Amino acid sequence: MFQYCQFIVFSVVPGAVDDVKAIAVDHDTIRVAWRPPVTPNGKILQYSITFNTTDGNSSNSLIAGDELALVIDDLTPNTTYYVFVTAKTSKGFGRQGTTVNVRTRK
């Protein structure tokens, strides 16, 4: 006689995107690059790149899961932006990872 074991697999959202770099390209453009989360927990389908300013302005860009960089333009010159990236699988977006800051040039 043998025993039947049933395993339940729980799928979870991806881990945080913690390896993020941002540089100012010019007065109204920044480039953000990142590495995938250490624990992707499935195929990364999409990334959300969020950038905020201290005065409350916030914007978000969505790109395909196979992309690992984004150039963001039409920003305000001489302004600090706070940027973070989140990854998405079929189970949803993961938690917010490391926030980096970058200042556009004058």
Backbone as XML, in Angstrom:
<?xml version="1.0"?>
<chain id="A" units="angstrom">
  <residue number="1" name="MET">
    <atom name="N" x="0.852" y="-1.175" z="0.000"/>
    <atom name="CA" x="0.000" y="0.000" z="0.000"/>
    <atom name="C" x="0.895" y="1.235" z="0.000"/>
  </residue>
  <residue number="2" name="PHE">
    <atom name="N" x="0.554" y="2.215" z="-0.793"/>
    <atom name="CA" x="1.320" y="3.456" z="-0.813"/>
    <atom name="C" x="0.411" y="4.613" z="-0.432"/>
  </residue>
  <residue number="3" name="GLN">
    <atom name="N" x="1.043" y="5.688" z="-0.009"/>
    <atom name="CA" x="0.279" y="6.867" z="0.391"/>
    <atom name="C" x="0.297" y="7.879" z="-0.748"/>
  </residue>
  <residue number="4" name="TYR">
    <atom name="N" x="-0.792" y="8.546" z="-0.897"/>
    <atom name="CA" x="-0.907" y="9.603" z="-1.894"/>
    <atom name="C" x="-0.708" y="10.940" z="-1.190"/>
  </residue>
  <residue number="5" name="CYS">
    <atom name="N" x="0.236" y="11.702" z="-1.687"/>
    <atom name="CA" x="0.500" y="13.024" z="-1.105"/>
    <atom name="C" x="0.090" y="14.083" z="-2.110"/>
  </residue>
  <residue number="6" name="GLN">
    <atom name="N" x="-0.591" y="15.044" z="-1.643"/>
    <atom name="CA" x="-0.991" y="16.149" z="-2.499"/>
    <atom name="C" x="-0.220" y="17.383" z="-2.071"/>
  </residue>
  <residue number="7" name="PHE">
    <atom name="N" x="0.425" y="18.004" z="-3.049"/>
    <atom name="CA" x="1.168" y="19.223" z="-2.775"/>
    <atom name="C" x="0.394" y="20.406" z="-3.320"/>
  </residue>
  <residue number="8" name="ILE">
    <atom name="N" x="0.309" y="21.413" z="-2.522"/>
    <atom name="CA" x="-0.344" y="22.643" z="-2.948"/>
    <atom name="C" x="0.754" y="23.669" z="-3.176"/>
  </residue>
  <residue number="9" name="VAL">
    <atom name="N" x="0.759" y="24.216" z="-4.375"/>
    <atom name="CA" x="1.769" y="25.221" z="-4.711"/>
    <atom name="C" x="1.097" y="26.582" z="-4.685"/>
  </residue>
  <residue number="10" name="PHE">
    <atom name="N" x="1.630" y="27.470" z="-3.890"/>
    <atom name="CA" x="1.099" y="28.817" z="-3.809"/>
    <atom name="C" x="1.932" y="29.731" z="-4.697"/>
  </residue>
  <residue number="11" name="SER">
    <atom name="N" x="1.301" y="30.384" z="-5.627"/>
    <atom name="CA" x="1.996" y="31.350" z="-6.464"/>
    <atom name="C" x="1.906" y="32.707" z="-5.792"/>
  </residue>
  <residue number="12" name="VAL">
    <atom name="N" x="3.010" y="33.404" z="-5.809"/>
    <atom name="CA" x="3.045" y="34.721" z="-5.186"/>
    <atom name="C" x="3.566" y="35.740" z="-6.184"/>
  </residue>
  <residue number="13" name="VAL">
    <atom name="N" x="3.357" y="36.985" z="-5.870"/>
    <atom name="CA" x="3.841" y="38.068" z="-6.723"/>
    <atom name="C" x="5.368" y="38.102" z="-6.672"/>
  </residue>
  <residue number="14" name="PRO">
    <atom name="N" x="6.002" y="38.804" z="-7.611"/>
    <atom name="CA" x="7.464" y="38.855" z="-7.616"/>
    <atom name="C" x="8.022" y="39.636" z="-6.435"/>
  </residue>
  <residue number="15" name="GLY">
    <atom name="N" x="9.285" y="39.373" z="-6.155"/>
    <atom name="CA" x="9.980" y="40.128" z="-5.121"/>
    <atom name="C" x="10.237" y="41.558" z="-5.575"/>
  </residue>
  <residue number="16" name="ALA">
    <atom name="N" x="10.808" y="42.332" z="-4.696"/>
    <atom name="CA" x="11.083" y="43.744" z="-4.972"/>
    <atom name="C" x="12.228" y="43.902" z="-5.962"/>
  </residue>
  <residue number="17" name="VAL">
    <atom name="N" x="12.166" y="44.964" z="-6.754"/>
    <atom name="CA" x="13.254" y="45.342" z="-7.657"/>
    <atom name="C" x="14.132" y="46.314" z="-6.868"/>
  </residue>
  <residue number="18" name="ASP">
    <atom name="N" x="15.261" y="45.799" z="-6.374"/>
    <atom name="CA" x="16.113" y="46.603" z="-5.498"/>
    <atom name="C" x="17.359" y="47.160" z="-6.166"/>
  </residue>
  <residue number="19" name="ASP">
    <atom name="N" x="17.735" y="46.645" z="-7.327"/>
    <atom name="CA" x="18.941" y="47.113" z="-8.010"/>
    <atom name="C" x="18.544" y="48.088" z="-9.114"/>
  </residue>
  <residue number="20" name="VAL">
    <atom name="N" x="18.346" y="49.349" z="-8.733"/>
    <atom name="CA" x="17.870" y="50.397" z="-9.642"/>
    <atom name="C" x="18.915" y="51.511" z="-9.706"/>
  </residue>
  <residue number="21" name="LYS">
    <atom name="N" x="19.186" y="51.983" z="-10.915"/>
    <atom name="CA" x="20.103" y="53.104" z="-11.128"/>
    <atom name="C" x="19.383" y="54.153" z="-11.964"/>
  </residue>
  <residue number="22" name="ALA">
    <atom name="N" x="19.616" y="55.419" z="-11.666"/>
    <atom name="CA" x="19.024" y="56.507" z="-12.444"/>
    <atom name="C" x="20.070" y="57.592" z="-12.656"/>
  </residue>
  <residue number="23" name="ILE">
    <atom name="N" x="20.156" y="58.092" z="-13.884"/>
    <atom name="CA" x="21.097" y="59.173" z="-14.196"/>
    <atom name="C" x="20.388" y="60.252" z="-15.004"/>
  </residue>
  <residue number="24" name="ALA">
    <atom name="N" x="20.839" y="61.485" z="-14.826"/>
    <atom name="CA" x="20.325" y="62.595" z="-15.624"/>
    <atom name="C" x="21.021" y="62.573" z="-16.979"/>
  </residue>
  <residue number="25" name="VAL">
    <atom name="N" x="20.247" y="62.622" z="-18.033"/>
    <atom name="CA" x="20.792" y="62.660" z="-19.386"/>
    <atom name="C" x="20.990" y="64.110" z="-19.818"/>
  </residue>
  <residue number="26" name="ASP">
    <atom name="N" x="20.006" y="64.936" z="-19.525"/>
    <atom name="CA" x="20.106" y="66.372" z="-19.795"/>
    <atom name="C" x="19.095" y="67.114" z="-18.921"/>
  </residue>
  <residue number="27" name="HIS">
    <atom name="N" x="18.700" y="68.320" z="-19.328"/>
    <atom name="CA" x="17.855" y="69.159" z="-18.476"/>
    <atom name="C" x="16.434" y="68.631" z="-18.267"/>
  </residue>
  <residue number="28" name="ASP">
    <atom name="N" x="15.939" y="67.757" z="-19.149"/>
    <atom name="CA" x="14.580" y="67.254" z="-18.971"/>
    <atom name="C" x="14.447" y="65.747" z="-19.195"/>
  </residue>
  <residue number="29" name="THR">
    <atom name="N" x="15.572" y="65.043" z="-19.106"/>
    <atom name="CA" x="15.559" y="63.606" z="-19.385"/>
    <atom name="C" x="16.399" y="62.836" z="-18.371"/>
  </residue>
  <residue number="30" name="ILE">
    <atom name="N" x="15.850" y="61.702" z="-17.917"/>
    <atom name="CA" x="16.615" y="60.791" z="-17.069"/>
    <atom name="C" x="16.558" y="59.393" z="-17.685"/>
  </residue>
  <residue number="31" name="ARG">
    <atom name="N" x="17.531" y="58.578" z="-17.345"/>
    <atom name="CA" x="17.549" y="57.176" z="-17.775"/>
    <atom name="C" x="17.540" y="56.318" z="-16.518"/>
  </residue>
  <residue number="32" name="VAL">
    <atom name="N" x="16.613" y="55.374" z="-16.476"/>
    <atom name="CA" x="16.476" y="54.462" z="-15.341"/>
    <atom name="C" x="16.784" y="53.046" z="-15.854"/>
  </residue>
  <residue number="33" name="ALA">
    <atom name="N" x="17.618" y="52.328" z="-15.127"/>
    <atom name="CA" x="17.942" y="50.940" z="-15.468"/>
    <atom name="C" x="17.875" y="50.103" z="-14.198"/>
  </residue>
  <residue number="34" name="TRP">
    <atom name="N" x="17.574" y="48.812" z="-14.344"/>
    <atom name="CA" x="17.416" y="47.940" z="-13.181"/>
    <atom name="C" x="17.713" y="46.503" z="-13.576"/>
  </residue>
  <residue number="35" name="ARG">
    <atom name="N" x="17.841" y="45.676" z="-12.549"/>
    <atom name="CA" x="17.959" y="44.235" z="-12.731"/>
    <atom name="C" x="16.663" y="43.599" z="-12.242"/>
  </residue>
  <residue number="36" name="PRO">
    <atom name="N" x="16.310" y="42.451" z="-12.794"/>
    <atom name="CA" x="15.084" y="41.780" z="-12.339"/>
    <atom name="C" x="15.157" y="41.463" z="-10.845"/>
  </residue>
  <residue number="37" name="PRO">
    <atom name="N" x="14.006" y="41.247" z="-10.221"/>
    <atom name="CA" x="14.023" y="40.886" z="-8.799"/>
    <atom name="C" x="14.772" y="39.568" z="-8.585"/>
  </residue>
  <residue number="38" name="VAL">
    <atom name="N" x="15.412" y="39.435" z="-7.438"/>
    <atom name="CA" x="16.138" y="38.214" z="-7.103"/>
    <atom name="C" x="15.172" y="37.028" z="-7.058"/>
  </residue>
  <residue number="39" name="THR">
    <atom name="N" x="13.967" y="37.266" z="-6.588"/>
    <atom name="CA" x="12.942" y="36.221" z="-6.546"/>
    <atom name="C" x="11.788" y="36.609" z="-7.478"/>
  </residue>
  <residue number="40" name="PRO">
    <atom name="N" x="11.883" y="36.239" z="-8.746"/>
    <atom name="CA" x="10.835" y="36.639" z="-9.690"/>
    <atom name="C" x="9.499" y="35.935" z="-9.467"/>
  </residue>
  <residue number="41" name="ASN">
    <atom name="N" x="9.532" y="34.729" z="-8.896"/>
    <atom name="CA" x="8.306" y="33.964" z="-8.640"/>
    <atom name="C" x="7.444" y="33.800" z="-9.893"/>
  </residue>
  <residue number="42" name="GLY">
    <atom name="N" x="8.082" y="33.543" z="-11.008"/>
    <atom name="CA" x="7.382" y="33.363" z="-12.283"/>
    <atom name="C" x="7.978" y="34.255" z="-13.343"/>
  </residue>
  <residue number="43" name="LYS">
    <atom name="N" x="7.335" y="34.257" z="-14.493"/>
    <atom name="CA" x="7.801" y="35.083" z="-15.604"/>
    <atom name="C" x="7.385" y="36.537" z="-15.386"/>
  </residue>
  <residue number="44" name="ILE">
    <atom name="N" x="8.356" y="37.441" z="-15.490"/>
    <atom name="CA" x="8.048" y="38.872" z="-15.366"/>
    <atom name="C" x="7.372" y="39.320" z="-16.661"/>
  </residue>
  <residue number="45" name="LEU">
    <atom name="N" x="6.160" y="39.796" z="-16.550"/>
    <atom name="CA" x="5.383" y="40.217" z="-17.708"/>
    <atom name="C" x="5.500" y="41.707" z="-17.985"/>
  </residue>
  <residue number="46" name="GLN">
    <atom name="N" x="5.729" y="42.482" z="-16.929"/>
    <atom name="CA" x="5.702" y="43.935" z="-17.058"/>
    <atom name="C" x="6.446" y="44.569" z="-15.903"/>
  </residue>
  <residue number="47" name="TYR">
    <atom name="N" x="6.977" y="45.762" z="-16.159"/>
    <atom name="CA" x="7.556" y="46.589" z="-15.100"/>
    <atom name="C" x="6.804" y="47.909" z="-15.050"/>
  </residue>
  <residue number="48" name="SER">
    <atom name="N" x="6.629" y="48.407" z="-13.847"/>
    <atom name="CA" x="6.056" y="49.729" z="-13.628"/>
    <atom name="C" x="7.157" y="50.611" z="-13.064"/>
  </residue>
  <residue number="49" name="ILE">
    <atom name="N" x="7.402" y="51.740" z="-13.724"/>
    <atom name="CA" x="8.418" y="52.689" z="-13.276"/>
    <atom name="C" x="7.670" y="53.927" z="-12.787"/>
  </residue>
  <residue number="50" name="THR">
    <atom name="N" x="7.815" y="54.234" z="-11.514"/>
    <atom name="CA" x="7.117" y="55.370" z="-10.909"/>
    <atom name="C" x="8.143" y="56.431" z="-10.555"/>
  </residue>
  <residue number="51" name="PHE">
    <atom name="N" x="7.844" y="57.676" z="-10.911"/>
    <atom name="CA" x="8.743" y="58.776" z="-10.562"/>
    <atom name="C" x="7.927" y="59.919" z="-9.970"/>
  </residue>
  <residue number="52" name="ASN">
    <atom name="N" x="8.383" y="60.375" z="-8.797"/>
    <atom name="CA" x="7.690" y="61.396" z="-8.006"/>
    <atom name="C" x="8.620" y="62.579" z="-7.756"/>
  </residue>
  <residue number="53" name="THR">
    <atom name="N" x="8.006" y="63.717" z="-7.452"/>
    <atom name="CA" x="8.772" y="64.888" z="-7.025"/>
    <atom name="C" x="8.314" y="65.274" z="-5.625"/>
  </residue>
  <residue number="54" name="THR">
    <atom name="N" x="9.080" y="66.140" z="-4.970"/>
    <atom name="CA" x="8.724" y="66.547" z="-3.609"/>
    <atom name="C" x="7.452" y="67.394" z="-3.577"/>
  </residue>
  <residue number="55" name="ASP">
    <atom name="N" x="7.088" y="68.008" z="-4.699"/>
    <atom name="CA" x="5.876" y="68.831" z="-4.701"/>
    <atom name="C" x="4.610" y="68.015" z="-4.990"/>
  </residue>
  <residue number="56" name="GLY">
    <atom name="N" x="4.724" y="66.689" z="-4.990"/>
    <atom name="CA" x="3.547" y="65.848" z="-5.116"/>
    <atom name="C" x="3.231" y="65.352" z="-6.510"/>
  </residue>
  <residue number="57" name="ASN">
    <atom name="N" x="3.989" y="65.786" z="-7.512"/>
    <atom name="CA" x="3.754" y="65.263" z="-8.857"/>
    <atom name="C" x="4.223" y="63.819" z="-8.934"/>
  </residue>
  <residue number="58" name="SER">
    <atom name="N" x="3.406" y="62.983" z="-9.567"/>
    <atom name="CA" x="3.743" y="61.573" z="-9.697"/>
    <atom name="C" x="3.343" y="61.094" z="-11.077"/>
  </residue>
  <residue number="59" name="SER">
    <atom name="N" x="4.201" y="60.290" z="-11.685"/>
    <atom name="CA" x="3.904" y="59.709" z="-12.989"/>
    <atom name="C" x="4.351" y="58.260" z="-12.985"/>
  </residue>
  <residue number="60" name="ASN">
    <atom name="N" x="3.830" y="57.517" z="-13.937"/>
    <atom name="CA" x="4.099" y="56.096" z="-13.992"/>
    <atom name="C" x="4.197" y="55.675" z="-15.453"/>
  </residue>
  <residue number="61" name="SER">
    <atom name="N" x="5.143" y="54.795" z="-15.762"/>
    <atom name="CA" x="5.265" y="54.210" z="-17.095"/>
    <atom name="C" x="5.270" y="52.700" z="-16.961"/>
  </residue>
  <residue number="62" name="LEU">
    <atom name="N" x="4.605" y="52.030" z="-17.883"/>
    <atom name="CA" x="4.582" y="50.574" z="-17.917"/>
    <atom name="C" x="5.331" y="50.102" z="-19.148"/>
  </residue>
  <residue number="63" name="ILE">
    <atom name="N" x="6.222" y="49.106" z="-18.965"/>
    <atom name="CA" x="6.942" y="48.555" z="-20.104"/>
    <atom name="C" x="6.970" y="47.027" z="-20.012"/>
  </residue>
  <residue number="64" name="ALA">
    <atom name="N" x="7.324" y="46.409" z="-21.114"/>
    <atom name="CA" x="7.339" y="44.949" z="-21.206"/>
    <atom name="C" x="8.350" y="44.336" z="-20.239"/>
  </residue>
  <residue number="65" name="GLY">
    <atom name="N" x="8.094" y="43.121" z="-19.825"/>
    <atom name="CA" x="8.924" y="42.433" z="-18.847"/>
    <atom name="C" x="10.317" y="42.071" z="-19.319"/>
  </residue>
  <residue number="66" name="ASP">
    <atom name="N" x="10.561" y="42.130" z="-20.631"/>
    <atom name="CA" x="11.907" y="41.829" z="-21.121"/>
    <atom name="C" x="12.773" y="43.078" z="-21.250"/>
  </residue>
  <residue number="67" name="GLU">
    <atom name="N" x="12.238" y="44.236" z="-20.921"/>
    <atom name="CA" x="12.988" y="45.496" z="-20.944"/>
    <atom name="C" x="13.555" y="45.766" z="-19.551"/>
  </residue>
  <residue number="68" name="LEU">
    <atom name="N" x="14.771" y="46.303" z="-19.493"/>
    <atom name="CA" x="15.412" y="46.587" z="-18.203"/>
    <atom name="C" x="15.927" y="48.019" z="-18.106"/>
  </residue>
  <residue number="69" name="ALA">
    <atom name="N" x="15.382" y="48.916" z="-18.934"/>
    <atom name="CA" x="15.770" y="50.328" z="-18.884"/>
    <atom name="C" x="14.669" y="51.160" z="-19.529"/>
  </residue>
  <residue number="70" name="LEU">
    <atom name="N" x="14.612" y="52.416" z="-19.131"/>
    <atom name="CA" x="13.636" y="53.342" z="-19.687"/>
    <atom name="C" x="14.218" y="54.751" z="-19.667"/>
  </residue>
  <residue number="71" name="VAL">
    <atom name="N" x="14.053" y="55.470" z="-20.762"/>
    <atom name="CA" x="14.413" y="56.883" z="-20.826"/>
    <atom name="C" x="13.125" y="57.672" z="-20.647"/>
  </residue>
  <residue number="72" name="ILE">
    <atom name="N" x="13.131" y="58.577" z="-19.675"/>
    <atom name="CA" x="11.956" y="59.387" z="-19.357"/>
    <atom name="C" x="12.296" y="60.825" z="-19.706"/>
  </residue>
  <residue number="73" name="ASP">
    <atom name="N" x="11.486" y="61.426" z="-20.589"/>
    <atom name="CA" x="11.764" y="62.808" z="-20.989"/>
    <atom name="C" x="10.584" y="63.718" z="-20.686"/>
  </residue>
  <residue number="74" name="ASP">
    <atom name="N" x="10.692" y="64.951" z="-21.093"/>
    <atom name="CA" x="9.695" y="65.987" z="-20.807"/>
    <atom name="C" x="9.530" y="66.232" z="-19.314"/>
  </residue>
  <residue number="75" name="LEU">
    <atom name="N" x="10.631" y="66.126" z="-18.582"/>
    <atom name="CA" x="10.623" y="66.393" z="-17.147"/>
    <atom name="C" x="10.973" y="67.854" z="-16.891"/>
  </residue>
  <residue number="76" name="THR">
    <atom name="N" x="10.824" y="68.277" z="-15.665"/>
    <atom name="CA" x="11.133" y="69.654" z="-15.288"/>
    <atom name="C" x="12.631" y="69.792" z="-15.019"/>
  </residue>
  <residue number="77" name="PRO">
    <atom name="N" x="13.288" y="70.800" z="-15.634"/>
    <atom name="CA" x="14.725" y="71.004" z="-15.391"/>
    <atom name="C" x="15.023" y="71.300" z="-13.923"/>
  </residue>
  <residue number="78" name="ASN">
    <atom name="N" x="16.225" y="70.905" z="-13.492"/>
    <atom name="CA" x="16.720" y="71.194" z="-12.150"/>
    <atom name="C" x="15.747" y="70.721" z="-11.050"/>
  </residue>
  <residue number="79" name="THR">
    <atom name="N" x="15.227" y="69.522" z="-11.229"/>
    <atom name="CA" x="14.250" y="68.961" z="-10.293"/>
    <atom name="C" x="14.691" y="67.564" z="-9.871"/>
  </residue>
  <residue number="80" name="THR">
    <atom name="N" x="14.523" y="67.268" z="-8.590"/>
    <atom name="CA" x="14.840" y="65.933" z="-8.091"/>
    <atom name="C" x="13.640" y="65.021" z="-8.266"/>
  </residue>
  <residue number="81" name="TYR">
    <atom name="N" x="13.898" y="63.851" z="-8.832"/>
    <atom name="CA" x="12.871" y="62.826" z="-9.018"/>
    <atom name="C" x="13.224" y="61.610" z="-8.178"/>
  </residue>
  <residue number="82" name="TYR">
    <atom name="N" x="12.217" y="61.034" z="-7.551"/>
    <atom name="CA" x="12.361" y="59.822" z="-6.744"/>
    <atom name="C" x="11.739" y="58.689" z="-7.540"/>
  </residue>
  <residue number="83" name="VAL">
    <atom name="N" x="12.545" y="57.669" z="-7.843"/>
    <atom name="CA" x="12.141" y="56.650" z="-8.797"/>
    <atom name="C" x="12.182" y="55.264" z="-8.141"/>
  </residue>
  <residue number="84" name="PHE">
    <atom name="N" x="11.151" y="54.458" z="-8.406"/>
    <atom name="CA" x="11.195" y="53.051" z="-8.022"/>
    <atom name="C" x="10.532" y="52.220" z="-9.111"/>
  </residue>
  <residue number="85" name="VAL">
    <atom name="N" x="10.891" y="50.937" z="-9.142"/>
    <atom name="CA" x="10.411" y="50.012" z="-10.162"/>
    <atom name="C" x="9.739" y="48.832" z="-9.464"/>
  </residue>
  <residue number="86" name="THR">
    <atom name="N" x="8.601" y="48.394" z="-9.986"/>
    <atom name="CA" x="7.963" y="47.184" z="-9.487"/>
    <atom name="C" x="7.756" y="46.217" z="-10.653"/>
  </residue>
  <residue number="87" name="ALA">
    <atom name="N" x="7.856" y="44.931" z="-10.361"/>
    <atom name="CA" x="7.703" y="43.886" z="-11.367"/>
    <atom name="C" x="6.324" y="43.244" z="-11.256"/>
  </residue>
  <residue number="88" name="LYS">
    <atom name="N" x="5.833" y="42.733" z="-12.392"/>
    <atom name="CA" x="4.522" y="42.089" z="-12.412"/>
    <atom name="C" x="4.619" y="40.711" z="-13.066"/>
  </residue>
  <residue number="89" name="THR">
    <atom name="N" x="3.990" y="39.729" z="-12.429"/>
    <atom name="CA" x="3.800" y="38.407" z="-13.022"/>
    <atom name="C" x="2.298" y="38.217" z="-13.236"/>
  </residue>
  <residue number="90" name="SER">
    <atom name="N" x="1.897" y="37.019" z="-13.597"/>
    <atom name="CA" x="0.469" y="36.746" z="-13.772"/>
    <atom name="C" x="-0.301" y="36.872" z="-12.458"/>
  </residue>
  <residue number="91" name="LYS">
    <atom name="N" x="0.413" y="36.884" z="-11.322"/>
    <atom name="CA" x="-0.233" y="37.015" z="-10.007"/>
    <atom name="C" x="-0.350" y="38.461" z="-9.543"/>
  </residue>
  <residue number="92" name="GLY">
    <atom name="N" x="0.243" y="39.402" z="-10.292"/>
    <atom name="CA" x="0.129" y="40.809" z="-9.929"/>
    <atom name="C" x="1.481" y="41.463" z="-9.722"/>
  </residue>
  <residue number="93" name="PHE">
    <atom name="N" x="1.435" y="42.736" z="-9.309"/>
    <atom name="CA" x="2.655" y="43.499" z="-9.059"/>
    <atom name="C" x="3.232" y="43.148" z="-7.696"/>
  </residue>
  <residue number="94" name="GLY">
    <atom name="N" x="4.551" y="43.119" z="-7.625"/>
    <atom name="CA" x="5.257" y="42.901" z="-6.373"/>
    <atom name="C" x="5.299" y="44.175" z="-5.551"/>
  </residue>
  <residue number="95" name="ARG">
    <atom name="N" x="5.974" y="44.083" z="-4.425"/>
    <atom name="CA" x="6.050" y="45.260" z="-3.548"/>
    <atom name="C" x="7.087" y="46.250" z="-4.075"/>
  </residue>
  <residue number="96" name="GLN">
    <atom name="N" x="6.972" y="47.473" z="-3.615"/>
    <atom name="CA" x="7.911" y="48.527" z="-4.000"/>
    <atom name="C" x="9.296" y="48.190" z="-3.479"/>
  </residue>
  <residue number="97" name="GLY">
    <atom name="N" x="10.290" y="48.362" z="-4.321"/>
    <atom name="CA" x="11.675" y="48.127" z="-3.928"/>
    <atom name="C" x="12.375" y="49.423" z="-3.582"/>
  </residue>
  <residue number="98" name="THR">
    <atom name="N" x="13.652" y="49.422" z="-3.757"/>
    <atom name="CA" x="14.500" y="50.570" z="-3.442"/>
    <atom name="C" x="14.108" y="51.798" z="-4.264"/>
  </residue>
  <residue number="99" name="THR">
    <atom name="N" x="14.021" y="52.941" z="-3.604"/>
    <atom name="CA" x="13.777" y="54.214" z="-4.280"/>
    <atom name="C" x="15.111" y="54.920" z="-4.449"/>
  </residue>
  <residue number="100" name="VAL">
    <atom name="N" x="15.378" y="55.386" z="-5.669"/>
    <atom name="CA" x="16.594" y="56.157" z="-5.938"/>
    <atom name="C" x="16.183" y="57.570" z="-6.337"/>
  </residue>
  <residue number="101" name="ASN">
    <atom name="N" x="17.097" y="58.501" z="-6.150"/>
    <atom name="CA" x="16.778" y="59.856" z="-6.599"/>
    <atom name="C" x="17.784" y="60.317" z="-7.621"/>
  </residue>
  <residue number="102" name="VAL">
    <atom name="N" x="17.292" y="61.184" z="-8.505"/>
    <atom name="CA" x="18.112" y="61.740" z="-9.576"/>
    <atom name="C" x="17.605" y="63.154" z="-9.844"/>
  </residue>
  <residue number="103" name="ARG">
    <atom name="N" x="18.524" y="64.051" z="-10.128"/>
    <atom name="CA" x="18.154" y="65.450" z="-10.397"/>
    <atom name="C" x="18.438" y="65.775" z="-11.856"/>
  </residue>
  <residue number="104" name="THR">
    <atom name="N" x="17.428" y="66.308" z="-12.537"/>
    <atom name="CA" x="17.636" y="66.733" z="-13.918"/>
    <atom name="C" x="18.591" y="67.931" z="-13.917"/>
  </residue>
  <residue number="105" name="ARG">
    <atom name="N" x="19.250" y="68.111" z="-15.030"/>
    <atom name="CA" x="20.239" y="69.198" z="-15.125"/>
    <atom name="C" x="19.550" y="70.553" z="-15.298"/>
  </residue>
  <residue number="106" name="LYS">
    <atom name="N" x="20.312" y="71.590" z="-15.009"/>
    <atom name="CA" x="19.791" y="72.961" z="-15.150"/>
    <atom name="C" x="19.665" y="73.345" z="-16.593"/>
  </residue>
</chain>
